[in-house]
Amino acid sequence: MRAQEDFFLNVVVIKDADDIKPCVAGDDKCIIENINTVLAKKYEGDESFGLPKLEPFKMDDIIISQDSTSPLAIHLTLRNPLGYGAKDLTTRKVKGFGKNPDGRHEIIIAAPALTLLSDYKIDGKVLILPIQGEGKANITLVQPVIRIRIDATSRNENGNTFMDIKEFRIECKVKRMIMQFDNLFNGDKALGDNINSFLNENWQEIYAELKVPFYDAIAKAMNAAAKQVFKTIPYNEIFQI
Ligand SMILES: *[C@@H]1O[C@H](CO)[C@@H](O)[C@H](O)[C@H]1NC(C)=O
């Protein structure tokens, strides 16, 4: 019985270690599989390679302040935002990640949905309607496709090669954005429901105004996570170079 338990334990451990196989640098197919394995199985984070918790994914507060000439003349603060959906991301394409970490690398990644939950405070005018409130917000991107661009240099240390990330940018296309701001107008339900419907009917105009500060915040958090991973593990241990 004991021996059998040990046997099963060993098989499980070996299988688990086997999930992430070393890829030859530049082997797109292998790299895509590994990124997907990390997202699907390591979303709780893994200190052994510097990976923070991805589900939920912590980001800095997002503060948006637009002047009165903007269609979205608002002050909006999203406090303690948490991102959900990383574990359902799948990689579609990678470029770069060759023998030399110097230069441009790209990852295209998609998910059925990404949701940001946060505390919010809003005040101002959306298109023509006044908006004001404070409470919980849910901002959901439906079918986002994210292009990640990483510009990096290489660094040698004690016989190892490390990737130093210099720039990390993301661009995103979405099918739709769904917003829900609870407790608008001090909890006036009829008014709040009307404004939420209005926001969702006009999501494209709102998305156009929000996307830059929004993606800056997401990119900043992703950059910090990626930097930590590439600082912890030498490039030549992630890839066979
Ligand atoms: C956030 O909004 C999306 C889209 O409406 C919904 O599917 C999801 O269940 C919501 N999440 C929470 C925690 O309310």
The ligand as a Tripos MOL2 file, in Angstrom:
@<TRIPOS>MOLECULE
LIG
   14    14     1     0     0
SMALL
NO_CHARGES

@<TRIPOS>ATOM
      1 C1        -18.9310   41.1540  -14.3270 C.3       1 LIG1
      2 O1        -19.6270   41.4030  -15.5270 O.3       1 LIG1
      3 C2        -19.6470   40.3170  -16.4420 C.3       1 LIG1
      4 C3        -20.3370   40.8130  -17.7260 C.3       1 LIG1
      5 O2        -21.6070   41.2660  -17.4690 O.3       1 LIG1
      6 C4        -20.3450   39.1240  -15.8120 C.3       1 LIG1
      7 O3        -20.3340   38.0400  -16.7110 O.3       1 LIG1
      8 C5        -19.6200   38.7590  -14.5300 C.3       1 LIG1
      9 O4        -20.3260   37.7040  -13.8800 O.3       1 LIG1
     10 C6        -19.5370   39.9620  -13.6010 C.3       1 LIG1
     11 N1        -18.7100   39.5950  -12.4420 N.am      1 LIG1
     12 C7        -19.0940   39.8460  -11.1860 C.2       1 LIG1
     13 C8        -18.1920   39.3640  -10.1190 C.3       1 LIG1
     14 O5        -20.1180   40.4390  -10.9490 O.2       1 LIG1
@<TRIPOS>BOND
     1     1     2 1
     2     1    10 1
     3     2     3 1
     4     3     4 1
     5     3     6 1
     6     4     5 1
     7     6     7 1
     8     6     8 1
     9     8     9 1
    10     8    10 1
    11    10    11 1
    12    11    12 1
    13    12    13 1
    14    12    14 2
@<TRIPOS>SUBSTRUCTURE
     1 LIG1         1 GROUP 0 **** ****
